Amino acid sequence: MVDIKKITEFIENKVRNLGYEPEEISIKYLGNQILVKVIIDRTDRFISVGDCSYVSKNIENYLEQEIPGRFTIEVSSPGADRELKKDSDFERFKGMHVELFMKDGRRITGKLMAKIEGKIYIIPHNNKKGKKTQGTKENKILDFPVDMVKKVKLCPII
């Protein structure tokens, strides 16, 4: 039996010691093998393929000792269209283009201005037909209560 908690704690600590932030770690049984998925990030720059390879090599030996049988390890970045989850994400990506997925099904794109006191502030973009989002004036900052928003993702291509 694999000690998932022990492996997860090791990976979290190792990733931090290597200079990265462990965004997500999951360990799943897939038939007769185990999938170890690690998503890493840095606050000073985006993650490269070299970063993923470096982290993978640095945890692989440990996993070989802790996981009997076959396993696959995947190390990746949150991606260019990453979901913003923590307050620090909103601060880090202020000024970037985002897409808000509202609980009522609407999607709103715009430039992220801030997340303050339970509200997300953006300057909405024009939609593809040239009409202003929700009939707003250009450069007007709108606020959306966090409890009305399902998720917020970076929107690298507008």
N, C-alpha and C positions, 0 to 999 in steps of 0.2 A: 504494500500500500504506500502511495506517495503522500508525503506530508506537504500539502499544498500551502499551508500557512507558512511553514518554514522556508519553502522555496520562494514564495512571494516576498517575504521579509528580506531574504538574501538578495534577491534581484533589486528590490527598492534601494537597499543600502549600497550595493555595488554600482548601480546606475548613478546614484548621487555622488559616490566617491570618484567616479569617472568624469564628473562635471556636467551631468545631464539631469533633467527632471523626469522622473517616471510618471508619465501621464496616465497610463493604464497598463495593468498586468492581468492577463487571464490565462488560466491553465485548464484545459478541457480534455476529456477522454474522447478520442475519435476511433472507435473500434478497438484495434489492438495496439494503438499508439496514443501518445499524448501530444497535444499541441500547446506550446508555450508561446504566447503572443505578448510582446512588449512594445508599447508606444512611448517614445522618448521625445523630449523637447529641450530647448535652451531658450533663455530669455534674451540673449545677446545676438542671436542669429538663427537662421533657419537650419534645419537638419539636412545633412547630405547623405548620400548612399555610403560614403566612407564612415560617417558617424555610426550608421546602423551596423555596418560590418564590424567596426571596432567594439561596439557594445556586445554584439553577438559572440565574438571570439572571447571576450572577457567573462562571459557567463556560461559558455558551452561546457568547459571542463567540470564546473560545479554540477551542472545538470546531468552530465554523464555519470557522476558519482551518486546522485540522488534519485535518478529515475531509472529503474530497471527496464530493460527492453528498449523499444524504439520510441523516439520523440522527434518532433520537429520544432524548431525555434524560428519565430518570425519577429524581427525587430524593425520597426518603421517609425515614421514621423506622423504627427497628427494631420499633415497634409495642408495644401494651400487653401482648402475650403473647410478648415477645421471648425469645430463647434467651440464657441466661447462659453465656458462654464464658470470659471472663477472670476472674482472681481479683478484680480490681477490681469486676466486675459483682456478684459474690457479696457483697462488702463493701457496695457501694452499695445493694443491694436486701435487705439483712438486715432481717428482720421482715416481709417481704412474703410473700404466698402464692405457692407454686411447685408445679409438677408435675414429678416425676422420672419419666423414661421409662427403665425398667430394661432391661438387655440381655436379660433372660429374659422380656420382654414385659409385666411388671407396670407399672402406673402408680400412683404414690403422690403424694398431695397433702398439703401441710402448710405450716406457717410456717417460713421459712428462718431458721435461727439462726446458721449459720456454715459456712465451708469451711476446714478446718484439716488440715494434714498428710495430704492425700490422702483425706479423708473429708468428706462433706456431712452436716450436722446439721440435722434438722427436727423440729418438733412436728407429728405427723400429724393430719389432720382425720378426723372421722367420715365414713363413706361415706354415700350417699344413703338407705340403708335404716336408718341410725341405728346400725349396728354399728361398733365401733371398728376402725380400720385395723390389720390384722395382729394383732388381739386385744390391743392395747396399752391401757394406762391413759391417761386424759386428761392432757394436758400433759407426758407423758413424752417426753424428747428421744431420738430415734433417730439412729443414724449409718449412713451408706451409703458403702462404699468407692467412690471415683471411678471405678475401673476396672470396676465393676459397673453404672455409670450410662451410658446411651447419650447422653441430653441432659437439660438442666434448662431449663424455661421458666417465665416469670412466669405466674401463673394469676389474672388480674384478677377473674374472677367465679367464686365458689365456690358 
